[in-house]
Amino acid sequence: MSRLYAGAARRFINPLLGTGKVGMRLFGDPIQAIESDLTVTALVLSNEVSKVVIIGVDLAVINRDEAAELRAVAAQALGIPTSHVLLNMSHTHSAPALPEYPDSAETPLKERYRNDLTRWLVEAVTEAERQLQPARIGAGWGECHIGVYRREFRDGHDVLGEVPGHPIDPSVGVIRVDDLEGKPIAILFRYSCHPVTVGPRSMVASPDFPGPAREVLERNLGGLALFLQGCGGNINPRFGIGYEVDCRDTKNRVGMVLGGEALKVAASIRTNLRPGARKPIGNVPNILFTPWEAVEGDTCTYLGAAEQVVPLEFIELPSLQEAEAIHARWERTLAERRQRDAQEWEVRVAVRYEHWSRALVEAVKQGHPVFDLDIQAIRVNDIVIAGMNVEVFFETGLTIKAQSPFKDTFVLGYTNSLMSYLPRAEDYPAGGWKLDASYAVPDLMFQAFLQPVAFRPDAEQRAVEGTVGLIKQLAA
């Protein structure tokens, strides 16, 4: 008999005040207070032959090198391959950004935070391993409509807006991991939406709506709740980005709505009992009822993980002369904005574009750069979690789920780093990408992630094919 074992643990990961957040125009100011605790939560699953760990962390962005280091130390602590470590970011914008540029004034605080985060993460995964106990697992689905489509075009211009009538993916996927008596060890819930109800005027650290959503589950069912960010690249909360200085009321309301739906689904999942055959009550032949019967047999039929890199190509690069001219222009723009004491967000934008244009020049000099799309899939029994290191659009997640051989397929972005948006071919601007433009819709800003130019239009299709192929490998 193959048995499943599970253990979960959590650590607080609050930064020092003054640590910078992620963002250019919005969310770029340093953290001035802790609104509620940021956390890292780890779930370790084992069947005595294989072991995996699923980690949810209240961060917005981790670059590829930083994420690789975090995964490596977690893997070393557990004695497992790095491919068996899944690190998913909630993408809350009210969280620190790890070191981005070596010449940043905030680098010392961010390096301190990176070191602290590494220690906290290792503590969480090792404690989760110590908590391993016999377990069972089940999954279910619900719906929640806290999200709204955010790609809006008005009067020929792109706008970061709200399109209430546009379809989204409202699904709430829930994975319940229980002890053998049916009591929760951990509850994982997946939803696709940017956590930005706590707006940029708040200047606080906050898990945003995933925090109160987790609290709903933990207070009512027990165990630890782990939020998994799905494919929210083009989805914002229906209430938009919070304008108020104090956004706690909206954050809590949105979180409770999501947590309530996850709670409803989780409460309906029974891992230790199942309905039996209808039978009469005692000697009364014409009154039938359905008894609950104990679940028996193997608790783990499959546990494994796999990952691969899919190279994505960029559109045509400019000439070296064009790239150098763009870089020189942004150098002048940055100097001019600093000299005239421009608004902080204007300076942040210029800093990012200067760094991007410098990277563009290097890419042109090197020639034919590619983007490494990291794809990972974990299978537990007939439940699959698949993640990519990009901001995935909800349509892409639905496509992958529809093509997966497993009914319970949880598709994630923001996994094992965050390096770019992944728009579909039909989401590209009608007039083509403007190499030196500043877009309002974030997924049109490849510069924000320091990618030299946009991906080729077939990039999303290649991502779908790679992810589905990896899932099918685990089905063989």
C-alpha positions as CSV (number, residue, x, y, z in Angstrom):
1,M,0.0,0.0,0.0
2,S,1.4,3.4,-1.0
3,R,0.7,6.1,1.6
4,L,0.6,9.8,1.3
5,Y,2.2,12.0,4.0
6,A,1.8,15.7,4.4
7,G,3.0,18.5,6.6
8,A,2.6,22.2,6.5
9,A,4.3,25.2,8.2
10,R,4.4,29.0,8.0
11,R,6.7,31.9,8.7
12,F,6.1,35.7,8.8
13,I,8.2,37.5,6.2
14,N,7.7,41.2,7.1
15,P,10.4,43.5,5.9
16,L,12.2,46.4,7.6
17,L,10.3,49.7,7.2
18,G,11.8,51.7,4.4
19,T,12.2,48.7,2.1
20,G,11.0,49.5,-1.4
21,K,8.0,47.9,-3.1
22,V,7.7,46.9,-6.7
23,G,6.4,49.4,-9.2
24,M,7.2,52.3,-11.5
25,R,4.3,54.7,-11.7
26,L,2.4,53.0,-8.8
27,F,3.4,51.0,-5.8
28,G,7.0,52.2,-5.9
29,D,7.2,54.0,-2.6
30,P,9.0,52.4,0.4
31,I,7.0,50.6,3.0
32,Q,6.1,52.8,6.0
33,A,4.0,50.3,8.0
34,I,2.9,46.7,8.2
35,E,-0.8,46.5,7.6
36,S,-1.0,42.8,8.1
37,D,1.6,40.0,8.1
38,L,3.3,38.8,4.9
39,T,3.8,35.1,5.0
40,V,5.5,32.1,3.4
41,T,3.7,28.8,3.7
42,A,5.1,25.4,2.8
43,L,3.3,22.1,2.1
44,V,5.5,19.1,1.9
45,L,4.0,15.9,0.4
46,S,5.7,12.5,0.4
47,N,5.0,8.9,-0.3
48,E,8.3,7.5,1.1
49,V,9.7,7.2,-2.4
50,S,9.2,10.8,-3.7
51,K,8.8,14.2,-2.1
52,V,7.6,17.5,-3.3
53,V,7.1,20.9,-1.7
54,I,4.6,23.6,-2.7
55,I,5.4,27.1,-1.4
56,G,3.2,30.1,-1.4
57,V,4.8,33.5,-0.7
58,D,3.4,37.0,-0.3
59,L,5.6,38.7,-2.8
60,A,5.0,40.4,-6.2
61,V,8.2,39.7,-8.2
62,I,11.2,37.5,-7.8
63,N,13.7,37.4,-10.7
64,R,15.0,34.1,-12.1
65,D,18.3,34.1,-10.2
66,E,16.7,34.9,-6.9
67,A,14.0,32.3,-7.3
68,A,16.6,29.6,-8.4
69,E,18.6,30.3,-5.2
70,L,15.5,30.1,-3.0
71,R,14.4,26.8,-4.7
72,A,17.9,25.4,-4.4
73,V,18.1,26.0,-0.7
74,A,14.7,24.5,-0.1
75,A,15.6,21.5,-2.2
76,Q,18.9,21.0,-0.3
77,A,17.1,21.3,3.1
78,L,14.7,18.5,2.0
79,G,17.1,16.4,0.1
80,I,15.1,16.6,-3.1
81,P,15.7,17.8,-6.7
82,T,15.0,21.4,-7.4
83,S,12.3,20.3,-9.9
84,H,10.3,19.1,-6.9
85,V,10.1,22.6,-5.4
86,L,7.3,24.8,-6.6
87,L,7.4,28.5,-5.5
88,N,4.3,30.5,-6.3
89,M,4.0,34.3,-5.6
90,S,0.7,35.7,-4.6
91,H,1.7,38.8,-6.6
92,T,0.6,41.3,-4.0
93,H,1.9,44.7,-5.0
94,S,2.1,45.7,-1.3
95,A,5.3,43.7,-0.7
96,P,9.0,44.2,-1.2
97,A,10.8,43.8,-4.5
98,L,14.0,41.9,-4.2
99,P,17.2,43.6,-5.4
100,E,16.9,44.7,-9.0
101,Y,19.8,47.1,-9.8
102,P,23.2,47.1,-8.2
103,D,23.2,50.9,-8.0
104,S,19.9,51.3,-6.2
105,A,19.9,53.3,-3.0
106,E,17.6,50.6,-1.5
107,T,19.9,47.7,-2.3
108,P,21.2,47.2,1.3
109,L,17.6,46.9,2.7
110,K,16.6,44.6,-0.1
111,E,19.7,42.4,0.3
112,R,18.9,42.2,4.0
113,Y,15.3,41.2,3.1
114,R,16.5,38.5,0.6
115,N,18.8,37.0,3.3
116,D,16.0,37.0,5.8
117,L,13.5,35.6,3.3
118,T,15.9,32.7,2.5
119,R,16.2,31.8,6.2
120,W,12.4,32.0,6.8
121,L,11.7,29.9,3.8
122,V,14.1,27.2,4.9
123,E,12.6,27.2,8.4
124,A,9.1,26.8,6.9
125,V,10.0,23.8,4.6
126,T,12.0,22.0,7.3
127,E,9.3,22.4,9.9
128,A,6.7,21.2,7.3
129,E,8.8,18.1,6.8
130,R,9.0,17.5,10.5
131,Q,5.2,17.7,10.6
132,L,4.7,14.9,8.0
133,Q,1.9,12.5,8.9
134,P,-0.4,10.1,7.0
135,A,-2.8,12.1,4.8
136,R,-5.4,12.0,2.1
137,I,-6.0,14.6,-0.6
138,G,-9.1,15.8,-2.6
139,A,-10.0,18.6,-4.9
140,G,-13.1,20.6,-5.9
141,W,-14.1,23.7,-7.8
142,G,-16.3,26.8,-7.2
143,E,-16.8,30.2,-8.7
144,C,-16.1,33.7,-7.4
145,H,-16.6,37.0,-9.3
146,I,-14.3,39.4,-7.5
147,G,-12.3,39.9,-10.7
148,V,-12.7,42.2,-13.7
149,Y,-11.0,42.3,-17.1
150,R,-8.5,45.2,-17.1
151,R,-7.4,45.7,-20.7
152,E,-9.3,48.7,-21.9
153,F,-8.9,50.9,-25.0
154,R,-10.5,54.4,-25.1
155,D,-10.2,56.9,-27.9
156,G,-7.4,55.0,-29.5
157,H,-5.4,54.8,-26.3
158,D,-4.7,51.8,-24.0
159,V,-6.0,52.3,-20.5
160,L,-5.5,50.2,-17.3
161,G,-9.3,50.1,-16.7
162,E,-12.3,47.9,-16.1
163,V,-14.5,46.1,-18.6
164,P,-17.3,44.6,-16.5
165,G,-19.0,42.7,-19.3
166,H,-15.8,41.0,-20.5
167,P,-15.4,37.3,-19.7
168,I,-12.9,36.2,-17.0
169,D,-12.0,32.9,-15.3
170,P,-14.1,33.0,-12.1
171,S,-13.1,29.5,-11.1
172,V,-11.8,28.8,-7.5
173,G,-9.9,25.6,-7.4
174,V,-9.4,24.0,-4.0
175,I,-7.1,21.2,-2.9
176,R,-7.8,19.8,0.6
177,V,-5.1,17.8,2.4
178,D,-6.4,16.1,5.5
179,D,-5.1,13.7,8.2
180,L,-6.7,10.3,8.2
181,E,-9.5,11.5,10.4
182,G,-10.5,14.2,7.8
183,K,-9.1,17.2,9.7
184,P,-7.3,19.7,7.5
185,I,-3.5,19.8,7.4
186,A,-3.5,22.4,4.5
187,I,-6.0,23.9,2.1
188,L,-4.7,25.2,-1.2
189,F,-6.9,27.5,-3.2
190,R,-6.2,29.0,-6.6
191,Y,-7.7,32.1,-8.1
192,S,-6.7,34.4,-11.0
193,C,-6.6,38.1,-10.0
194,H,-4.1,40.9,-9.2
195,P,-4.0,41.5,-5.4
196,V,-4.1,45.3,-5.6
197,T,-7.1,46.3,-3.5
198,V,-4.5,47.9,-1.2
199,G,-3.5,50.8,-3.4
200,P,-0.3,52.8,-3.8
201,R,-1.4,55.6,-1.5
202,S,-1.3,53.2,1.5
203,M,2.4,52.6,1.4
204,V,2.1,49.5,3.7
205,A,3.1,45.9,3.5
206,S,0.0,43.7,3.1
207,P,-0.9,40.3,1.6
208,D,-3.9,42.1,0.1
209,F,-7.1,40.1,-0.3
210,P,-5.4,36.6,-0.2
211,G,-4.7,37.3,3.5
212,P,-8.2,37.6,4.8
213,A,-9.2,34.8,2.4
214,R,-6.8,32.5,4.1
215,E,-8.1,33.6,7.5
216,V,-11.6,32.6,6.5
217,L,-10.4,29.0,5.8
218,E,-8.2,28.7,8.8
219,R,-10.6,30.0,11.3
220,N,-13.5,27.8,10.1
221,L,-11.7,24.6,9.1
222,G,-8.3,24.7,10.7
223,G,-5.0,23.8,9.1
224,L,-3.0,26.2,7.1
225,A,-4.4,27.9,4.0
226,L,-2.1,28.4,1.0
227,F,-3.1,30.8,-1.8
228,L,-2.0,30.0,-5.3
229,Q,-2.0,32.8,-7.9
230,G,-3.5,31.6,-11.2
231,C,-3.5,33.3,-14.5
232,G,-4.3,36.9,-13.5
233,G,-2.2,38.8,-16.0
234,N,-5.2,40.6,-17.4
235,I,-7.5,40.6,-14.4
236,N,-7.8,43.2,-11.6
237,P,-10.2,43.2,-8.6
238,R,-13.6,44.3,-9.5
239,F,-13.1,47.3,-7.2
240,G,-10.0,48.3,-9.1
241,I,-6.8,49.6,-7.5
242,G,-7.5,51.1,-4.1
243,Y,-7.5,54.9,-4.2
244,E,-7.9,55.4,-0.4
245,V,-5.0,55.7,2.0
246,D,-6.7,53.1,4.3
247,C,-7.9,50.3,2.0
248,R,-8.5,47.7,4.7
249,D,-12.2,47.6,4.5
250,T,-12.2,46.8,0.7
251,K,-9.3,44.4,1.1
252,N,-11.1,42.5,3.9
253,R,-14.5,42.4,2.0
254,V,-12.9,41.1,-1.2
255,G,-10.8,38.5,0.7
256,M,-13.8,37.3,2.7
257,V,-15.8,36.8,-0.5
258,L,-13.1,34.7,-2.1
259,G,-12.4,32.9,1.2
260,G,-16.1,32.2,1.6
261,E,-16.3,30.5,-1.8
262,A,-13.1,28.5,-1.1
263,L,-14.6,27.5,2.3
264,K,-17.8,26.3,0.7
265,V,-15.8,24.1,-1.7
266,A,-13.4,22.9,0.9
267,A,-16.2,22.0,3.3
268,S,-17.8,19.8,0.6
269,I,-14.6,17.8,0.1
270,R,-14.5,14.6,2.2
271,T,-11.2,12.7,2.1
272,N,-11.9,10.1,4.8
273,L,-15.6,9.3,4.0
274,R,-17.6,8.7,0.9
275,P,-21.3,8.0,0.2
276,G,-22.2,4.3,0.4
277,A,-25.1,2.4,-1.2
278,R,-28.6,3.5,-0.1
279,K,-30.1,1.2,2.5
280,P,-33.1,1.0,4.8
281,I,-33.0,2.4,8.4
282,G,-33.2,-0.7,10.7
283,N,-36.3,-2.8,9.9
284,V,-38.2,-0.1,8.0
285,P,-38.0,-1.2,4.3
286,N,-39.4,1.9,2.6
287,I,-37.1,4.5,4.1
288,L,-33.8,4.6,2.4
289,F,-30.8,6.7,3.3
290,T,-27.2,7.1,2.1
291,P,-24.6,6.3,4.8
292,W,-21.1,7.6,4.9
293,E,-18.5,4.8,4.6
294,A,-14.8,4.9,5.4
295,V,-12.4,5.5,2.5
296,E,-10.0,2.6,2.2
297,G,-7.1,1.6,-0.1
298,D,-4.0,3.5,-1.2
299,T,-3.8,7.1,-0.2
300,C,-1.1,7.9,-2.8
301,T,-1.3,6.5,-6.3
302,Y,1.2,8.9,-7.9
303,L,3.5,11.6,-6.7
304,G,6.0,13.2,-9.0
305,A,7.2,16.4,-10.7
306,A,8.9,17.6,-13.8
307,E,10.1,20.8,-15.3
308,Q,11.5,22.1,-18.6
309,V,12.6,25.3,-20.3
310,V,10.9,26.4,-23.5
311,P,12.9,29.1,-25.4
312,L,10.7,31.9,-26.7
313,E,12.0,34.2,-29.4
314,F,11.7,37.9,-29.6
315,I,10.5,40.0,-32.5
316,E,13.1,41.7,-34.7
317,L,15.6,43.8,-32.8
318,P,16.4,47.4,-33.9
319,S,19.8,48.3,-35.4
320,L,22.6,49.1,-33.0
321,Q,22.4,52.7,-34.1
322,E,18.7,52.8,-33.2
323,A,19.3,51.1,-29.9
324,E,22.1,53.4,-28.9
325,A,20.0,56.4,-29.8
326,I,17.1,55.1,-27.6
327,H,19.5,54.6,-24.7
328,A,21.0,58.1,-25.1
329,R,17.6,59.6,-25.1
330,W,16.6,57.9,-21.9
331,E,19.9,58.9,-20.3
332,R,19.0,62.5,-21.1
333,T,15.4,62.1,-19.9
334,L,16.6,60.6,-16.6
335,A,19.1,63.4,-16.1
336,E,16.5,66.1,-17.0
337,R,13.9,64.7,-14.6
338,R,16.3,64.5,-11.7
339,Q,17.6,68.0,-12.4
340,R,14.1,69.6,-12.4
341,D,13.1,67.6,-9.3
342,A,10.3,65.7,-11.1
343,Q,7.8,63.6,-9.3
344,E,9.1,60.4,-7.9
345,W,7.1,58.1,-10.2
346,E,8.5,60.0,-13.2
347,V,12.0,59.4,-12.0
348,R,11.3,55.7,-11.4
349,V,9.9,55.3,-14.9
350,A,13.0,57.0,-16.4
351,V,15.3,54.8,-14.2
352,R,13.6,51.7,-15.5
353,Y,13.6,52.8,-19.1
354,E,17.3,53.7,-18.9
355,H,18.1,50.3,-17.6
356,W,15.9,48.7,-20.2
357,S,17.5,50.7,-23.1
358,R,21.0,49.7,-21.8
359,A,19.9,46.0,-21.9
360,L,18.5,46.6,-25.4
361,V,21.9,47.8,-26.6
362,E,23.6,44.7,-25.1
363,A,21.0,42.4,-26.7
364,V,21.6,43.9,-30.1
365,K,25.3,43.5,-29.7
366,Q,24.9,39.9,-28.7
367,G,22.3,39.1,-31.3
368,H,19.4,36.7,-31.3
369,P,18.5,36.6,-27.6
370,V,15.9,34.2,-26.3
371,F,13.7,34.1,-23.3
372,D,13.8,31.1,-21.1
373,L,10.2,30.1,-20.2
374,D,10.3,27.9,-17.1
375,I,7.5,25.4,-16.9
376,Q,6.9,23.0,-14.0
377,A,4.2,20.5,-13.2
378,I,3.5,18.5,-10.0
379,R,1.1,15.5,-9.9
380,V,-0.4,14.1,-6.7
381,N,-2.7,11.2,-7.5
382,D,-4.9,12.7,-10.3
383,I,-4.4,16.3,-9.2
384,V,-2.0,18.4,-11.3
385,I,-0.5,21.8,-10.5
386,A,1.3,23.5,-13.5
387,G,3.1,26.8,-13.3
388,M,5.1,29.2,-15.5
389,N,7.4,32.1,-14.6
390,V,5.3,34.7,-16.4
391,E,2.1,36.7,-15.9
392,V,-0.3,34.4,-17.8
393,F,-3.6,35.6,-19.2
394,F,-6.7,33.9,-18.0
395,E,-7.5,32.6,-21.5
396,T,-4.2,30.7,-21.6
397,G,-5.0,29.0,-18.3
398,L,-8.3,27.9,-19.5
399,T,-6.8,26.5,-22.8
400,I,-4.2,24.5,-20.9
401,K,-6.8,23.2,-18.5
402,A,-9.1,22.1,-21.4
403,Q,-6.3,20.2,-23.0
404,S,-5.0,18.5,-19.9
405,P,-5.9,14.8,-19.4
406,F,-6.6,15.5,-15.7
407,K,-9.9,17.0,-14.6
408,D,-8.3,18.7,-11.6
409,T,-5.6,20.8,-13.3
410,F,-4.5,23.9,-11.5
411,V,-2.7,26.3,-13.9
412,L,-0.6,29.0,-12.3
413,G,1.5,32.0,-13.4
414,Y,4.0,33.7,-11.1
415,T,5.8,30.4,-10.4
416,N,9.5,30.0,-9.8
417,S,10.2,33.7,-10.7
418,L,8.4,36.3,-12.7
419,M,10.1,37.6,-15.8
420,S,7.5,39.0,-18.2
421,Y,3.9,39.1,-19.3
422,L,2.7,36.5,-21.8
423,P,0.1,38.1,-24.0
424,R,-1.6,36.0,-26.7
425,A,-1.1,36.9,-30.4
426,E,-4.6,38.5,-30.5
427,D,-3.7,40.7,-27.6
428,Y,-0.9,42.5,-29.4
429,P,-1.4,46.1,-30.5
430,A,-3.0,46.4,-33.9
431,G,-0.3,48.8,-35.1
432,G,2.5,46.7,-33.7
433,W,4.7,47.2,-30.7
434,K,6.2,50.6,-30.2
435,L,9.8,50.0,-29.2
436,D,10.2,53.3,-27.4
437,A,6.7,53.9,-26.0
438,S,5.3,53.9,-22.5
439,Y,2.0,52.0,-22.4
440,A,-0.7,52.3,-19.9
441,V,-1.7,48.7,-20.0
442,P,1.1,46.9,-18.1
443,D,1.3,43.8,-20.3
444,L,2.3,46.1,-23.2
445,M,5.3,47.2,-21.3
446,F,8.0,44.6,-22.0
447,Q,10.4,47.3,-20.9
448,A,9.1,47.0,-17.3
449,F,10.7,43.5,-17.1
450,L,13.8,44.6,-19.0
451,Q,13.1,42.4,-21.9
452,P,14.7,43.9,-25.0
453,V,11.6,43.8,-27.2
454,A,8.3,41.9,-27.3
455,F,7.9,38.2,-27.8
456,R,7.0,36.8,-31.2
457,P,3.2,36.3,-31.6
458,D,3.6,32.5,-31.3
459,A,5.1,32.7,-27.8
460,E,1.8,32.0,-26.0
461,Q,1.0,29.0,-28.3
462,R,4.5,27.6,-27.6
463,A,3.9,28.0,-23.8
464,V,0.6,26.2,-24.1
465,E,2.1,23.3,-26.1
466,G,5.0,23.0,-23.6
467,T,2.8,23.0,-20.5
468,V,0.3,20.5,-21.9
469,G,3.2,18.3,-23.1
470,L,4.8,18.4,-19.6
471,I,1.5,17.5,-18.0
472,K,1.0,14.6,-20.4
473,Q,4.5,13.3,-19.4
474,L,3.2,12.9,-15.8
475,A,0.1,11.1,-17.2
476,A,2.2,8.4,-18.9
